[in-house]
Amino acid sequence: MKLKRNIATSGEGFIFNPGTGDSFSTNPIGAEIITLLKDEKPLKVIIDTICTKYDVDQSTFEKDLDDYLSQLKDFTILD
């Protein structure tokens, strides 16, 4: 998964797609996922990072991550 190159983000969870003019906001974990995607980290690294940092069950997080990535695709944030 890759973030589109022209997507503007902030550490506070603000996401702007200049291609569509749409803007979104996300929670702190979502912002961290966006940062990891922007740094082109593989999904395995994203899963390990979030599960370790927030002490969350991996299978639960994988389902949540899949839902989140689907939303990002729907909003044309991901390639």
MMTF fields as JSON, N, C-alpha, C and O atoms, coordinates in Angstrom:
{
  "mmtfVersion": "1.0.0",
  "mmtfProducer": "UNKNOWN",
  "numBonds": 315,
  "numAtoms": 316,
  "numGroups": 79,
  "numChains": 1,
  "numModels": 1,
  "chainsPerModel": [1],
  "groupsPerChain": [79],
  "chainIdList": ["A"],
  "bondAtomList": [4, 2, 8, 6, 12, 10, 16, 14, 20, 18, 24, 22, 28, 26, 32, 30, 36, 34, 40, 38, 44, 42, 48, 46, 52, 50, 56, 54, 60, 58, 64, 62, 68, 66, 72, 70, 76, 74, 80, 78, 84, 82, 88, 86, 92, 90, 96, 94, 100, 98, 104, 102, 108, 106, 112, 110, 116, 114, 120, 118, 124, 122, 128, 126, 132, 130, 136, 134, 140, 138, 144, 142, 148, 146, 152, 150, 156, 154, 160, 158, 164, 162, 168, 166, 172, 170, 176, 174, 180, 178, 184, 182, 188, 186, 192, 190, 196, 194, 200, 198, 204, 202, 208, 206, 212, 210, 216, 214, 220, 218, 224, 222, 228, 226, 232, 230, 236, 234, 240, 238, 244, 242, 248, 246, 252, 250, 256, 254, 260, 258, 264, 262, 268, 266, 272, 270, 276, 274, 280, 278, 284, 282, 288, 286, 292, 290, 296, 294, 300, 298, 304, 302, 308, 306, 312, 310],
  "bondOrderList": [1, 1, 1, 1, 1, 1, 1, 1, 1, 1, 1, 1, 1, 1, 1, 1, 1, 1, 1, 1, 1, 1, 1, 1, 1, 1, 1, 1, 1, 1, 1, 1, 1, 1, 1, 1, 1, 1, 1, 1, 1, 1, 1, 1, 1, 1, 1, 1, 1, 1, 1, 1, 1, 1, 1, 1, 1, 1, 1, 1, 1, 1, 1, 1, 1, 1, 1, 1, 1, 1, 1, 1, 1, 1, 1, 1, 1, 1],
  "groupList": [{"groupName": "MET", "atomNameList": ["N", "CA", "C", "O"], "elementList": ["N", "C", "C", "O"], "formalChargeList": [0, 0, 0, 0], "bondAtomList": [1, 0, 2, 1, 3, 2], "bondOrderList": [1, 1, 2], "singleLetterCode": "M", "chemCompType": "L-PEPTIDE LINKING"}, {"groupName": "LYS", "atomNameList": ["N", "CA", "C", "O"], "elementList": ["N", "C", "C", "O"], "formalChargeList": [0, 0, 0, 0], "bondAtomList": [1, 0, 2, 1, 3, 2], "bondOrderList": [1, 1, 2], "singleLetterCode": "K", "chemCompType": "L-PEPTIDE LINKING"}, {"groupName": "LEU", "atomNameList": ["N", "CA", "C", "O"], "elementList": ["N", "C", "C", "O"], "formalChargeList": [0, 0, 0, 0], "bondAtomList": [1, 0, 2, 1, 3, 2], "bondOrderList": [1, 1, 2], "singleLetterCode": "L", "chemCompType": "L-PEPTIDE LINKING"}, {"groupName": "ARG", "atomNameList": ["N", "CA", "C", "O"], "elementList": ["N", "C", "C", "O"], "formalChargeList": [0, 0, 0, 0], "bondAtomList": [1, 0, 2, 1, 3, 2], "bondOrderList": [1, 1, 2], "singleLetterCode": "R", "chemCompType": "L-PEPTIDE LINKING"}, {"groupName": "ASN", "atomNameList": ["N", "CA", "C", "O"], "elementList": ["N", "C", "C", "O"], "formalChargeList": [0, 0, 0, 0], "bondAtomList": [1, 0, 2, 1, 3, 2], "bondOrderList": [1, 1, 2], "singleLetterCode": "N", "chemCompType": "L-PEPTIDE LINKING"}, {"groupName": "ILE", "atomNameList": ["N", "CA", "C", "O"], "elementList": ["N", "C", "C", "O"], "formalChargeList": [0, 0, 0, 0], "bondAtomList": [1, 0, 2, 1, 3, 2], "bondOrderList": [1, 1, 2], "singleLetterCode": "I", "chemCompType": "L-PEPTIDE LINKING"}, {"groupName": "ALA", "atomNameList": ["N", "CA", "C", "O"], "elementList": ["N", "C", "C", "O"], "formalChargeList": [0, 0, 0, 0], "bondAtomList": [1, 0, 2, 1, 3, 2], "bondOrderList": [1, 1, 2], "singleLetterCode": "A", "chemCompType": "L-PEPTIDE LINKING"}, {"groupName": "THR", "atomNameList": ["N", "CA", "C", "O"], "elementList": ["N", "C", "C", "O"], "formalChargeList": [0, 0, 0, 0], "bondAtomList": [1, 0, 2, 1, 3, 2], "bondOrderList": [1, 1, 2], "singleLetterCode": "T", "chemCompType": "L-PEPTIDE LINKING"}, {"groupName": "SER", "atomNameList": ["N", "CA", "C", "O"], "elementList": ["N", "C", "C", "O"], "formalChargeList": [0, 0, 0, 0], "bondAtomList": [1, 0, 2, 1, 3, 2], "bondOrderList": [1, 1, 2], "singleLetterCode": "S", "chemCompType": "L-PEPTIDE LINKING"}, {"groupName": "GLY", "atomNameList": ["N", "CA", "C", "O"], "elementList": ["N", "C", "C", "O"], "formalChargeList": [0, 0, 0, 0], "bondAtomList": [1, 0, 2, 1, 3, 2], "bondOrderList": [1, 1, 2], "singleLetterCode": "G", "chemCompType": "PEPTIDE LINKING"}, {"groupName": "GLU", "atomNameList": ["N", "CA", "C", "O"], "elementList": ["N", "C", "C", "O"], "formalChargeList": [0, 0, 0, 0], "bondAtomList": [1, 0, 2, 1, 3, 2], "bondOrderList": [1, 1, 2], "singleLetterCode": "E", "chemCompType": "L-PEPTIDE LINKING"}, {"groupName": "PHE", "atomNameList": ["N", "CA", "C", "O"], "elementList": ["N", "C", "C", "O"], "formalChargeList": [0, 0, 0, 0], "bondAtomList": [1, 0, 2, 1, 3, 2], "bondOrderList": [1, 1, 2], "singleLetterCode": "F", "chemCompType": "L-PEPTIDE LINKING"}, {"groupName": "PRO", "atomNameList": ["N", "CA", "C", "O"], "elementList": ["N", "C", "C", "O"], "formalChargeList": [0, 0, 0, 0], "bondAtomList": [1, 0, 2, 1, 3, 2], "bondOrderList": [1, 1, 2], "singleLetterCode": "P", "chemCompType": "L-PEPTIDE LINKING"}, {"groupName": "ASP", "atomNameList": ["N", "CA", "C", "O"], "elementList": ["N", "C", "C", "O"], "formalChargeList": [0, 0, 0, 0], "bondAtomList": [1, 0, 2, 1, 3, 2], "bondOrderList": [1, 1, 2], "singleLetterCode": "D", "chemCompType": "L-PEPTIDE LINKING"}, {"groupName": "VAL", "atomNameList": ["N", "CA", "C", "O"], "elementList": ["N", "C", "C", "O"], "formalChargeList": [0, 0, 0, 0], "bondAtomList": [1, 0, 2, 1, 3, 2], "bondOrderList": [1, 1, 2], "singleLetterCode": "V", "chemCompType": "L-PEPTIDE LINKING"}, {"groupName": "CYS", "atomNameList": ["N", "CA", "C", "O"], "elementList": ["N", "C", "C", "O"], "formalChargeList": [0, 0, 0, 0], "bondAtomList": [1, 0, 2, 1, 3, 2], "bondOrderList": [1, 1, 2], "singleLetterCode": "C", "chemCompType": "L-PEPTIDE LINKING"}, {"groupName": "TYR", "atomNameList": ["N", "CA", "C", "O"], "elementList": ["N", "C", "C", "O"], "formalChargeList": [0, 0, 0, 0], "bondAtomList": [1, 0, 2, 1, 3, 2], "bondOrderList": [1, 1, 2], "singleLetterCode": "Y", "chemCompType": "L-PEPTIDE LINKING"}, {"groupName": "GLN", "atomNameList": ["N", "CA", "C", "O"], "elementList": ["N", "C", "C", "O"], "formalChargeList": [0, 0, 0, 0], "bondAtomList": [1, 0, 2, 1, 3, 2], "bondOrderList": [1, 1, 2], "singleLetterCode": "Q", "chemCompType": "L-PEPTIDE LINKING"}],
  "groupTypeList": [0, 1, 2, 1, 3, 4, 5, 6, 7, 8, 9, 10, 9, 11, 5, 11, 4, 12, 9, 7, 9, 13, 8, 11, 8, 7, 4, 12, 5, 9, 6, 10, 5, 5, 7, 2, 2, 1, 13, 10, 1, 12, 2, 1, 14, 5, 5, 13, 7, 5, 15, 7, 1, 16, 13, 14, 13, 17, 8, 7, 11, 10, 1, 13, 2, 13, 13, 16, 2, 8, 17, 2, 1, 13, 11, 7, 5, 2, 13],
  "groupIdList": [1, 2, 3, 4, 5, 6, 7, 8, 9, 10, 11, 12, 13, 14, 15, 16, 17, 18, 19, 20, 21, 22, 23, 24, 25, 26, 27, 28, 29, 30, 31, 32, 33, 34, 35, 36, 37, 38, 39, 40, 41, 42, 43, 44, 45, 46, 47, 48, 49, 50, 51, 52, 53, 54, 55, 56, 57, 58, 59, 60, 61, 62, 63, 64, 65, 66, 67, 68, 69, 70, 71, 72, 73, 74, 75, 76, 77, 78, 79],
  "secStructList": [7, 7, 5, 7, 6, 6, 7, 3, 3, 7, 6, 6, 1, 3, 3, 3, 3, 6, 6, 6, 6, 3, 3, 3, 3, 7, 7, 2, 2, 2, 2, 2, 2, 2, 2, 2, 2, 2, 6, 6, 7, 7, 2, 2, 2, 2, 2, 2, 2, 2, 2, 2, 2, 2, 6, 7, 7, 2, 2, 2, 2, 2, 2, 2, 2, 2, 2, 2, 2, 2, 2, 2, 2, 2, 6, 6, 7, 5, 7],
  "xCoordList": [0.835, 0.0, 0.882, 1.857, 0.507, 1.254, 0.293, -0.767, 0.687, -0.029, 0.239, 1.36, -0.761, -0.515, 0.509, 0.526, 1.344, 2.457, 2.002, 2.684, 0.887, 0.477, -0.354, -0.813, -0.548, -1.35, -0.565, 0.579, -1.194, -0.567, -1.105, -2.305, -0.214, -0.617, 0.041, 1.033, -0.529, 0.092, 0.158, -0.576, 1.023, 1.164, -0.065, -0.238, -0.912, -2.129, -3.302, -4.38, -3.105, -4.159, -4.939, -5.984, -4.46, -5.109, -4.584, -3.374, -5.491, -5.124, -5.801, -7.005, -5.023, -5.565, -5.188, -4.02, -6.196, -5.979, -6.156, -7.288, -5.052, -5.178, -5.802, -6.324, -5.75, -6.351, -7.864, -8.476, -8.461, -9.921, -10.391, -11.557, -9.475, -9.839, -10.439, -10.842, -10.504, -11.084, -10.075, -8.872, -10.58, -9.742, -10.43, -11.656, -9.627, -10.102, -9.299, -8.217, -9.828, -9.047, -9.179, -10.174, -8.168, -8.128, -7.646, -7.11, -7.839, -7.399, -5.876, -5.251, -5.273, -3.813, -3.249, -2.178, -3.941, -3.435, -3.531, -2.621, -4.617, -4.754, -3.654, -3.112, -3.323, -2.245, -0.91, -0.092, -0.697, 0.547, 0.609, 1.665, -0.508, -0.568, -0.267, 0.481, -0.849, -0.602, 0.888, 1.459, 1.513, 2.947, 3.754, 4.679, 3.409, 4.121, 3.916, 4.848, 2.713, 2.459, 3.256, 3.804, 3.312, 4.065, 5.547, 6.23, 6.041, 7.435, 7.634, 8.718, 6.572, 6.582, 6.962, 7.65, 6.509, 6.738, 5.804, 4.647, 6.288, 5.426, 4.336, 4.494, 3.244, 2.133, 2.58, 2.09, 3.498, 4.004, 4.625, 4.408, 5.387, 6.022, 4.962, 5.054, 3.965, 2.881, 2.16, 1.909, 1.833, 1.139, 1.986, 1.495, 3.243, 4.142, 4.302, 4.271, 4.471, 4.671, 3.463, 3.607, 2.285, 1.073, 0.736, 0.377, 0.851, 0.524, 1.452, 1.014, 2.72, 3.68, 3.464, 3.422, 3.329, 3.216, 1.938, 1.945, 0.838, -0.453, -0.953, -2.074, -0.123, -0.471, -1.866, -2.732, -2.049, -3.328, -3.159, -2.081, -4.227, -4.235, -4.023, -4.698, -3.091, -2.74, -3.911, -4.124, -4.667, -5.773, -6.844, -7.431, -7.099, -8.052, -7.545, -8.292, -6.273, -5.72, -5.684, -5.956, -5.357, -5.321, -6.687, -6.765, -7.762, -9.112, -9.386, -9.914, -9.027, -9.227, -8.398, -8.872, -7.174, -6.299, -6.88, -6.866, -7.385, -7.994, -9.169, -9.311, -10.0, -11.126, -10.625, -11.156, -9.61, -9.06, -8.471, -8.7, -7.716, -7.123, -8.202, -8.045, -9.284, -10.408, -11.014, -11.369, -11.13, -11.643, -10.695, -11.14, -9.404, -8.432, -8.502, -8.367, -8.709, -8.877, -10.144, -10.134, -11.224, -12.488, -12.358, -13.001, -11.532, -11.329, -10.172, -9.731, -9.681, -8.58, -7.322, -6.66, -7.01, -5.79, -4.642, -3.472, -4.994, -3.987, -3.96, -4.966, -2.787, -2.66, -3.235, -3.228],
  "yCoordList": [-1.174, 0.0, 1.24, 1.343, 2.168, 3.418, 4.591, 4.567, 5.606, 6.867, 7.537, 7.472, 8.175, 8.928, 10.01, 10.564, 10.303, 11.237, 12.653, 13.353, 13.088, 14.471, 14.696, 15.812, 13.666, 13.775, 14.539, 14.205, 15.555, 16.334, 15.833, 15.6, 15.67, 15.166, 15.986, 16.68, 15.892, 16.498, 15.44, 14.452, 15.648, 14.721, 14.675, 13.738, 15.678, 15.747, 15.019, 14.956, 14.46, 13.668, 14.361, 13.862, 15.504, 16.189, 15.614, 15.469, 15.284, 14.713, 15.555, 15.805, 15.993, 16.793, 16.168, 15.872, 15.968, 15.432, 16.579, 16.941, 17.16, 18.287, 17.9, 18.757, 16.628, 16.166, 16.284, 16.526, 16.112, 16.186, 17.406, 17.791, 18.011, 19.129, 18.692, 19.53, 17.389, 16.852, 16.895, 16.734, 17.113, 17.028, 16.141, 16.049, 15.507, 14.55, 14.724, 15.311, 14.218, 14.143, 12.734, 12.047, 12.323, 10.978, 11.053, 12.073, 9.978, 9.934, 9.72, 9.494, 9.788, 9.666, 8.355, 8.363, 7.252, 5.985, 6.028, 5.575, 6.564, 6.727, 7.617, 7.341, 8.684, 9.585, 8.849, 9.058, 7.99, 7.219, 6.233, 6.045, 5.618, 4.705, 5.474, 4.995, 6.662, 7.492, 7.822, 7.762, 8.167, 8.472, 7.254, 7.378, 6.089, 4.86, 4.549, 4.109, 4.773, 4.575, 5.57, 5.22, 6.804, 7.843, 7.489, 7.791, 6.848, 6.395, 5.075, 4.493, 4.611, 3.384, 2.141, 1.253, 2.089, 0.911, -0.209, 0.053, -1.446, -2.574, -2.797, -2.406, -3.421, -3.668, -4.42, -4.144, -5.363, -6.129, -5.192, -5.363, -4.217, -3.26, -2.385, -2.097, -1.964, -1.155, -1.944, -1.425, -3.186, -4.038, -4.221, -4.049, -4.566, -4.78, -3.496, -3.538, -2.37, -1.092, -0.728, -0.401, -0.787, -0.375, -1.375, -0.975, -2.651, -3.668, -3.573, -3.732, -3.319, -3.198, -1.911, -1.93, -0.813, 0.491, 0.609, 1.199, 0.049, 0.219, -1.052, -1.087, -2.096, -3.356, -3.838, -4.099, -3.944, -4.38, -5.773, -6.129, -6.546, -7.883, -7.783, -7.004, -8.569, -8.48, -8.791, -8.067, -9.827, -10.176, -9.091, -8.803, -8.495, -7.388, -6.202, -5.601, -5.868, -4.725, -4.969, -4.052, -6.173, -6.467, -6.222, -5.695, -6.606, -6.357, -4.863, -4.362, -4.15, -2.7, -1.995, -1.06, -2.446, -1.86, -2.087, -1.183, -3.276, -3.574, -2.624, -2.108, -2.397, -1.467, -0.046, 0.655, 0.365, 1.717, 1.911, 2.94, 0.924, 1.019, 1.046, 1.725, 0.319, 0.353, 1.754, 2.233, 2.4, 3.767, 4.716, 5.59, 4.546, 5.396, 5.198, 6.158, 3.972, 3.706, 4.375, 4.994, 4.248, 4.873, 6.377, 6.974, 6.999, 8.447, 8.843, 9.993, 7.882, 8.059, 8.649, 9.511, 8.165, 8.568, 7.608, 7.991, 6.371, 5.352, 5.091, 5.24, 4.697, 4.252, 2.874, 2.317],
  "zCoordList": [0.0, 0.0, 0.0, 0.744, -0.853, -0.917, -0.899, -1.525, -0.172, -0.187, -1.526, -2.032, -2.105, -3.328, -3.025, -1.926, -3.975, -3.757, -3.43, -2.681, -3.961, -3.763, -2.495, -2.25, -1.7, -0.483, 0.583, 0.891, 1.132, 2.211, 3.544, 3.69, 4.509, 5.821, 6.918, 6.692, 8.101, 9.279, 10.369, 10.334, 11.318, 12.436, 13.326, 14.106, 13.213, 14.031, 13.397, 13.987, 12.188, 11.57, 10.476, 10.059, 9.996, 8.892, 7.585, 7.411, 6.661, 5.366, 4.289, 4.355, 3.296, 2.206, 0.878, 0.624, 0.031, -1.305, -2.296, -2.617, -2.791, -3.712, -5.052, -5.765, -5.394, -6.641, -6.646, -7.686, -5.479, -5.373, -4.586, -4.661, -3.83, -2.962, -1.641, -0.834, -1.412, -0.18, 0.961, 0.753, 2.156, 3.341, 4.371, 4.419, 5.175, 6.165, 7.445, 7.436, 8.523, 9.751, 10.305, 10.074, 11.031, 11.582, 13.023, 13.456, 13.752, 15.145, 15.206, 14.169, 16.395, 16.501, 15.935, 15.329, 16.119, 15.559, 14.037, 13.344, 13.521, 12.076, 11.515, 10.444, 12.235, 11.807, 11.783, 10.887, 12.772, 12.798, 11.63, 11.026, 11.32, 10.165, 8.878, 8.026, 8.74, 7.558, 7.446, 6.357, 8.568, 8.565, 8.125, 7.323, 8.645, 8.264, 6.784, 6.109, 6.276, 4.848, 4.011, 2.966, 4.479, 3.763, 3.713, 2.735, 4.772, 4.814, 4.074, 4.103, 3.408, 2.604, 3.4, 2.896, 4.64, 5.473, 5.011, 4.681, 4.985, 4.623, 5.677, 6.833, 5.273, 6.192, 7.435, 8.531, 7.286, 8.437, 9.473, 10.673, 9.022, 9.93, 10.591, 11.785, 9.834, 10.39, 11.484, 12.572, 11.188, 12.165, 13.421, 14.536, 13.238, 14.394, 15.211, 16.441, 14.542, 15.225, 16.086, 17.264, 15.494, 16.212, 17.326, 18.433, 17.037, 18.055, 19.257, 20.396, 19.009, 20.099, 20.887, 22.117, 20.189, 20.847, 21.668, 22.748, 21.16, 21.833, 22.513, 23.022, 22.522, 23.186, 22.768, 23.603, 21.463, 20.901, 20.298, 19.822, 20.326, 19.746, 18.234, 17.561, 17.704, 16.294, 15.373, 14.401, 15.639, 14.743, 14.737, 13.694, 15.881, 15.961, 15.159, 14.387, 15.342, 14.627, 13.124, 12.349, 12.7, 11.265, 10.62, 9.511, 11.313, 10.796, 10.738, 9.745, 11.804, 11.837, 10.763, 10.118, 10.579, 9.566, 8.176, 7.34, 7.93, 6.628, 6.364, 5.255, 7.367, 7.237, 6.967, 6.105, 7.703, 7.558, 6.161, 5.524, 5.688, 4.358, 3.276, 2.261, 3.486, 2.535, 2.471, 1.394, 3.614, 3.646, 2.917, 2.173, 3.127, 2.447, 0.931, 0.172, 0.497, -0.935, -1.457, -2.521, -0.709, -1.129, -1.271, -2.134, -0.435, -0.484, -1.403, -1.395, -2.197, -3.163, -2.528, -3.105, -1.331, -0.632, -0.979, -0.966, -1.284, -1.626, -3.119, -3.813, -3.6, -5.001, -5.148, -6.246]
}
